[in-house]
Amino acid sequence: MHCRARAQRDFSGVERIEYDERAAVYGRGKSFLFGSASGMQLAIYDKTAQARAIDKLDYWESVWRRTDNPFDESDPFNYDPALPVWRIELRFHHGVVQQFADGSADIRTGAMIDTRTFAEFAAHLQGLWQYGLQAFKLLVRPGMYDAFWTLIRSDVRVFVEAASLVEDTDYRRHYKTSRGFSGKSVELFLGNFVSLLVRERVGAQRAFERLQDWECWSVIRDHYAAKGKSERDIYRHIQELMQLRVVRWGRAV
């Protein structure tokens, strides 16, 4: 699996885990998760086991039987309860959905889709499915997709009542940047943020992780990038601010 996840963790021997992972395997190899909850995530897991665990297997089996051949019970494409059903699930943070609404356009008119409700956005779910399977790639070797991945990206259809507009839309994400303002609000926020965390005895590593999961992280990152600072530099800056508040004054102020 090829994706932009910065960290990969393996929790194959753990039955249950609650963790803000970037890429993880848990539940004894029955569940795989890639990406960040604050952006896009790809989840691949044993839906049969999950449905049984939450006592909803009867419901999901009725869903899986909807496409059975009503005239042939032996049709090999019918749902087989003896086999597990694996679910491939793309999860988009609401901020990412808004980026698509702001950055995607009708290829004929050039007008932005500018959706504001789920009903308006439903026609674009097929586009998000295809976009997500480009962001997360199952490769047989560098530069070559696995045939299965190509199949599910191209042939799988998202079933909603709205007619798909995937053929009429150019899907792009619009990223807001910190250009056009001095960044003073970023500096003030970071100073107050650090002061509160020092009061609560929160370390720099945890503080930085919380900051990355915040919806406004991209603004902070871009502000410092314009100053030639990397994410690692931001982390070190937070460390220095924390040390300053403890060493100079002995407490957060």
Buried (B, 14 or more C-beta within 10 A) or exposed (E): BEBEBEEEBEBEEEEEEEEEBBBBBBBEEBBBBBBBEBBBBBBBBBBBBBBBEEEEBEEBBEEBEEEEEEEEEEEEEBBEEEEEBBBBEBBBBEBBBBBBBBBBBEEEEEEBBEBEEEEEBBBBBBBBBBBBBEBBBBEEEEEEBBEEBBEBBEEEEBEBEBEBBBEBBEBBBEEBEBEEEEBEBBEEBBEEBBBEBBEEEBEBEEBBEBBBBBEEBBBBBBBBBEEEBEBEEBBBBBBEBBEEBEEEEEEBE
